[in-house]
Amino acid sequence: MEILLGITALLMALALFSLFSFKAPHGSAAMSGLADAAIATFLVEAIHKYVMGNLLGIGYLGEFGNLVGGMGGVAAATLVMLRVGVQPVFAMVTGLAMIHLGILEGFIVGYLFSFIAPLFKKYLAEGIDVILGVLILAPLARLVGFFISPALDLLMGTLANMITEATSLSPLIMGFLLGGLIKMVCTSPLSSMALTAMLGLTGLPMGIAAMACVGGSFTNGYVFHTLKLGKSCNTVSVMLEPLTQAHIVTRNPVPIFMSNFIGGAFAGTIAAYFGIINDAPGSAAPIPGLLASIAFNPPSTLFMAASAAAVAGLLGGIIGVRIYRTFLQERVPLQQFANG
């Protein structure tokens, strides 16, 4: 039951964000802004705070990473509004109002206010629109952020606790299921960094997510190379950061997502077996997932787990491609691009 509840909670979160991305007005642009915010804050935090600061003892970088990691709300509100096309000064003042609030609060406020901010320019004279806009938007955005924060903390905390509890009770099973799902999210236009950051995953669940992304990197490399999805530069790019190849992924979801689930599930199971932990929420991506894990695990254990995850990811790619070519290719042909 705990496993069922944990996976159900994750699937509900994925379904909600997928529905928003594809059906809400400017949903895809807003989700891109959220992904940008996760990279701008949690990637910097994962590397500089946990690796450069806590592990290597470079105090300045550790403090800097900690500071940037706390700016998720500011980055999310600002970048979501900019992605949607809001005037930069309105995006910036709304973002600054989100200081000390979480990335999810910033995302919601930024999205809502992207419909409010243009009204100032539409109905007020030039110059007056900016003055009144910044004076009204900032306190109003802060008020909305504070109002929704307790409910969001409770919701995300409940989801994270369900996943953590299920993982502690059945680590190998959850390693398989959680690893497969997170790697699919990592490769999709959604952001696994943003998702794990909003859920606040830490410990073994975050370690599974991180290693799934690391191992799944080799899955993507094999799939792109074998099925000739783009050029060599596309293969390298998808291994380093899958979001850079979203245009190819969304055109060929069947072989890519199927292979990613298999590879991520194998790698996640390996992470659970080795007991890999990661206390850097939001580091669910190939490079930050590996680097951030260095700060929380014995080097020899992490090296064995990462090496095994890479092999498992490659095996997942081989199995996925074989299944696709044997049973699915005639019904779901590949979509190539003229420019590679």
KANOR-V295296 format. One record per helix or strand. SS is the DSSP state (h for helix, s for strand). FROM is the first residue (numbers start at 1). LEN is the number of residues. If there is no record, write none. Layout:
ss->SS from->FROM len->LEN
ss->SS from->FROM len->LEN
This chain:
ss->h from->2 len->22
ss->h from->27 len->29
ss->h from->59 len->11
ss->h from->72 len->13
ss->h from->88 len->9
ss->h from->103 len->21
ss->h from->128 len->42
ss->h from->171 len->17
ss->h from->192 len->8
ss->h from->203 len->24
ss->h from->232 len->9
ss->h from->242 len->8
ss->h from->253 len->22
ss->h from->286 len->8
ss->h from->299 len->30
